[in-house]
Amino acid sequence: MKTRGTTILAIRHKGHTVIAGDGQVTLQSSIIKHHARKVRRIFNDKIIVGFAGTAADALNLSEQLEAKLERYNGNLMRAAVELARDWRTDKYLRRLEAVMVAVDDTRMFLISGNGDVIEPDDGLIGIGSGGVAAQAAAAALVNNTDLEARRIAEEAMTIAASLCIYTNQQITVEEL
């Protein structure tokens, strides 16, 4: 059985950084959970991660990232690069099915098992089934309103939930 879903949106705007995630978990054609928490703080609450994919895999990757952060004294860029390298080359890790967004007070990265460590040009990253819709809505709101980052994330996630059947409006937002 294949689990689907999740929308994660990261925004850096007006000196604030937020990650928002929906709460829906879908198994085949059924919604089996409405209030999953897919966004969390790690490394003494200095880093926020959001993940899309299999929950156990995503939590494992979150723990792996936190271990790298410990090893590299909280340097998110170095930790992200090392995690992506291990994820791509390690026999066990490369089977994990997830994508992750990680942010600190200055950096924002999309990290994948393909070895990707991508820092966006515009301070926006959307991942998961509704990620493109959420990112597009956020871009429009950033460029055409005076809303703060948190409010943009909430509105963009609501828009994504109205378009993506694997995304709901039970939104978790963490802010730095």
C-alpha positions in Angstrom: 0.0 0.0 0.0 1.3 3.4 -0.9 0.9 6.5 1.3 0.4 9.8 -0.4 0.1 13.3 0.5 1.7 16.1 2.4 2.2 19.7 1.5 5.1 21.5 3.1 5.9 25.2 2.5 8.9 27.2 3.6 8.9 31.0 3.4 11.6 33.6 4.3 10.0 37.0 4.1 10.4 40.3 6.0 13.0 38.9 8.3 10.9 35.9 9.4 11.1 32.3 8.4 8.3 29.8 8.6 7.6 26.3 7.6 4.0 25.1 7.3 2.7 21.6 6.8 -0.7 20.1 6.5 -2.0 17.2 8.7 -3.5 14.7 6.2 -2.3 11.2 5.8 -3.8 9.2 3.0 -3.5 5.5 2.4 -4.6 4.5 -1.2 -8.0 6.3 -1.6 -8.7 6.8 2.1 -7.8 9.6 4.6 -6.6 7.8 7.7 -5.3 10.7 9.7 -6.2 14.4 9.8 -3.8 15.9 12.4 -0.3 14.5 11.6 2.6 16.7 12.5 5.0 17.0 9.6 6.9 20.1 10.8 9.1 20.1 13.8 12.0 21.9 15.6 15.3 20.2 16.1 18.8 21.1 17.4 17.7 23.1 20.4 14.8 24.7 18.5 17.3 26.5 16.2 16.3 24.5 13.1 12.9 23.7 11.6 12.3 20.8 9.4 9.3 19.8 7.3 9.1 16.5 5.5 7.0 14.8 2.8 7.0 11.1 2.3 6.9 8.0 4.4 6.6 9.1 8.1 9.1 6.6 9.5 11.6 7.5 6.8 11.1 11.2 7.3 11.6 10.9 11.1 14.8 8.8 10.5 16.1 11.5 8.2 15.3 14.2 10.7 17.3 12.3 13.3 20.1 11.9 10.8 20.1 15.6 10.1 20.1 16.4 13.8 23.2 14.1 14.3 25.0 15.9 11.5 24.1 19.3 13.1 25.6 18.1 16.4 28.7 16.9 14.5 29.1 20.2 12.6 28.2 22.6 15.5 24.9 23.6 14.0 26.2 24.5 10.5 23.1 23.7 8.5 24.7 23.9 5.1 27.4 21.4 6.0 25.0 19.1 7.8 22.6 19.2 4.8 25.4 18.4 2.3 26.7 15.6 4.5 23.1 14.2 4.9 22.4 14.3 1.2 25.7 12.6 0.5 25.0 9.8 2.9 21.4 9.5 1.8 22.5 9.0 -1.8 25.3 6.6 -1.2 24.4 4.6 1.9 22.9 1.2 1.1 20.2 1.6 3.8 19.5 5.3 3.6 19.1 5.4 -0.2 15.9 3.3 0.2 14.2 6.0 2.3 11.3 7.7 0.6 11.0 11.3 1.7 12.0 14.8 0.8 12.9 17.4 3.5 13.1 21.1 3.9 15.3 22.5 6.6 15.7 26.1 7.7 17.6 28.1 10.3 17.8 31.9 10.9 19.8 32.5 7.7 19.6 29.5 5.4 16.8 27.4 3.7 17.4 24.1 1.9 15.5 21.4 0.1 17.3 18.1 0.8 16.6 14.9 -1.2 17.8 11.3 -1.6 19.1 12.2 -5.1 21.8 14.2 -3.4 20.0 17.5 -3.9 20.7 20.4 -1.5 18.9 23.3 -3.0 18.8 26.8 -1.6 16.0 28.8 -3.4 16.7 32.2 -4.9 13.4 33.7 -3.8 13.0 32.3 -0.2 10.2 29.9 -1.1 10.2 26.1 -1.2 7.1 23.9 -1.6 7.3 20.1 -1.5 4.9 17.2 -1.5 1.7 16.6 -3.4 0.5 20.2 -3.0 3.9 21.8 -2.9 3.7 23.5 -6.3 0.3 25.0 -5.6 1.4 26.2 -2.1 4.6 27.7 -3.5 2.8 29.5 -6.4 0.2 30.9 -4.0 2.9 32.1 -1.6 4.9 33.7 -4.5 1.8 35.6 -5.5 1.1 36.7 -1.9 4.7 37.7 -1.3 4.8 39.8 -4.5 1.3 41.4 -4.2 0.5 41.9 -0.5 1.9 43.3 2.7 1.2 40.1 4.7 3.7 38.7 7.1 5.4 35.4 6.4 3.2 33.4 8.8 0.0 34.7 7.3 1.2 34.1 3.8 2.0 30.5 4.7 -1.4 30.0 6.2 -3.2 31.5 3.2 -1.0 29.6 0.7 -1.6 26.3 2.5 -5.3 26.9 2.5 -5.2 27.5 -1.3 -3.2 24.3 -1.8 -5.7 22.4 0.3 -8.5 23.6 -1.9 -6.7 22.2 -5.0 -4.9 19.0 -3.8 -6.9 16.1 -2.6 -3.9 14.9 -0.5 -3.7 18.1 1.5 -6.0 19.3 4.3 -6.5 22.6 6.2 -5.1 21.2 9.5 -2.0 23.3 9.3 1.0 23.3 11.6 3.2 26.4 11.4 6.6 26.8 13.0 8.4 30.2 12.9 11.9 31.5 13.5 
